[in-house]
């Protein structure tokens, strides 16, 4: 998943869900779409975890500065 933003991945995931819900794909294509969806979900989860970790660090730094002021 090179150079893909969270928003792009989420958009792709929405399209995959729509395709799967339409029921127009055969079994093999549905399985491929499902696999892509799982990969995109993991990517998005990783991005969200990274952002959450950064926010925690920033909040921790802010609290440290508040205590020393």
C-alpha positions as a printed Julia matrix, in Angstrom:
69×3 Matrix{Float64}:
   0.0     0.0    0.0
   2.51    2.62  -1.19
   1.75    6.31  -0.81
  -1.9     5.7   -0.01
  -3.54    8.1    2.4
  -5.99    7.06   5.06
  -8.76    8.86   3.17
  -7.93    7.09  -0.1
  -7.88    3.71   1.6
 -11.18    4.4    3.33
 -12.74    5.44   0.02
 -11.51    2.24  -1.61
 -12.9     0.24   1.28
 -16.31    1.89   0.89
 -16.34    1.01  -2.82
 -15.44   -2.59  -2.06
 -18.25   -2.84   0.49
 -20.71   -1.45  -2.07
 -19.55   -3.98  -4.66
 -19.87   -6.86  -2.22
 -23.29   -5.71  -1.05
 -24.54   -5.5   -4.64
 -24.11   -9.25  -5.01
 -23.11   -8.85  -8.67
 -19.7   -10.54  -8.33
 -18.99  -14.21  -8.57
 -17.53  -16.17  -5.72
 -13.9   -15.77  -6.79
 -14.15  -12.02  -7.35
 -16.02  -11.61  -4.07
 -13.21  -13.4   -2.29
 -10.61  -11.14  -3.94
 -12.59   -8.06  -2.95
 -12.89   -9.38   0.6
  -9.12   -9.9    0.77
  -8.53   -6.36  -0.48
 -10.98   -5.1    2.11
  -9.14   -6.89   4.9
  -5.83   -5.39   3.71
  -7.35   -1.9    3.58
  -8.88   -2.35   7.03
  -5.49   -3.29   8.48
  -3.88   -0.32   6.76
  -6.51    2.08   8.14
  -6.24    0.57  11.63
  -2.48    1.04  11.52
  -2.82    4.67  10.45
  -5.35    5.37  13.21
  -3.13    3.69  15.82
  -0.19    5.79  14.69
  -2.2     9.0   15.0
  -3.54    7.96  18.4
   0.01    7.3   19.6
   1.15   10.71  18.38
  -1.77   12.43  20.12
  -0.93   10.64  23.39
   2.68   11.83  23.12
   1.59   15.4   22.45
  -0.86   15.37  25.35
   1.78   13.92  27.64
   4.26   16.62  26.65
   1.61   19.28  27.18
   0.81   17.99  30.67
   4.52   17.95  31.53
   4.86   21.56  30.46
   1.76   22.56  32.43
   3.22   21.02  35.6
   6.55   22.81  35.21
   4.95   26.2   34.58
